[in-house]
Amino acid sequence: MVTYGFEERRLGKVWARVLAFNDASTRVLEKAGFEHEGTLPDQAFARGERVDVERYGVLASEW
């Protein structure tokens, strides 16, 4: 999907958001080459409470 975004849609960057407690998704993004860009505190509501959201991104030039 990321390759499609860069090659067919000519995007300059692809980014993703992950709930802070979702370690499996974090590992998937990191293995795919995404880098952690920042933490958005209390940005989502999950499991009955406010949770942080982690943002990951990758540039076309780094893909």
Residue, then its C-alpha position, 0 to 999 in steps of 0.5 A: m500500500v505504501t509503494y502504491g502511495f509513492e509510485e502511483r499517487r506520487l505522495g511525498k509522505v505516508w503517515a500512520r497513527v497508532l494507539a500508544f498501547n498497541d505494541a504489535s502495530t508499532r512493531v509492524l510500522e517500524k519494520a516497514g521503515f516508518e519512523h516515530e515522529g511524535t506523541l499526541p497526548d490524550q488524543a483518543f478514547a479507548r478502553g474507557e479512558r483517554v490514551d496517547v496516540e503515536r504518529y509514524g511516518v516515512l518520506a518517499s525519498e527514504w522508501 
